[in-house]
Amino acid sequence: MHDQFDVTLEDDDLLGEVELTTTLIIAASESDEHLSQAEIDRLLGVTPVAPKDDVPLPRPREE
């Protein structure tokens, strides 16, 4: 008989998100200052995208 509660709870996308979140939490807890947007982007592996001519880029918040 199949046990409805016997399921694998591994989800590659979810595990990736947890890893990124953990990286941010650790970096924030080790920093004396707020993390800059550039630092957060670096930690998350975000790369800049060339802006489209008709869409202005958001301005970074000043801290």
HUJO-V781160 format. One record per residue. RES is the residue in three letters. D_LAST is the distance of its C-alpha to the last C-alpha in Angstrom with 2 decimals. Layout:
((RES,D_LAST) (RES,D_LAST))
//
This chain:
((MET,59.33) (HIS,55.68) (ASP,53.15) (GLN,50.45) (PHE,48.08) (ASP,48.56) (VAL,45.68) (THR,43.38) (LEU,39.79) (GLU,38.38) (ASP,36.31) (ASP,34.90) (ASP,32.07) (LEU,31.10) (LEU,31.34) (GLY,29.02) (GLU,26.40) (VAL,26.86) (GLU,26.47) (LEU,23.17) (THR,21.85) (THR,23.23) (THR,21.59) (LEU,18.10) (ILE,19.03) (ILE,20.38) (ALA,17.50) (ALA,15.01) (SER,17.63) (GLU,18.14) (SER,14.60) (ASP,13.46) (GLU,9.71) (HIS,8.04) (LEU,9.68) (SER,8.36) (GLN,10.30) (ALA,12.70) (GLU,13.45) (ILE,14.13) (ASP,16.28) (ARG,18.06) (LEU,18.86) (LEU,20.19) (GLY,22.10) (VAL,20.73) (THR,21.95) (PRO,20.97) (VAL,23.52) (ALA,24.91) (PRO,23.98) (LYS,26.90) (ASP,27.92) (ASP,27.74) (VAL,24.46) (PRO,21.20) (LEU,18.33) (PRO,15.26) (ARG,12.34) (PRO,9.25) (ARG,6.33) (GLU,3.78) (GLU,0.00))
//
